[in-house]
Amino acid sequence: MNARIKVMAAVSLDALHRRENLNLQRFLLRKLGNPADAADAAQETYLRLVKAITTTDLEHPRLFLFHLARNVAANLEAVMNLLRVERPF
């Protein structure tokens, strides 16, 4: 990826973050029920988004952001459920 595309991706990601972060946090809080877990999931979502942006052009970044967030939340819930089963105290 050339430098110009990296700058454009960074600007687009920054704009998306400023525009959608509050909605993303609320979405993840509804899914996970815990502000700390929602914040962790949001951070993981943005990390995955950065990785995706470096390898692909996204036509609908907001949709992709929330798709990633839903998957991250589902993964986190699965891990938490597994931990509850292994340590039921």
Beta strands, then each sheet from edge to edge (+ up, - down):
end
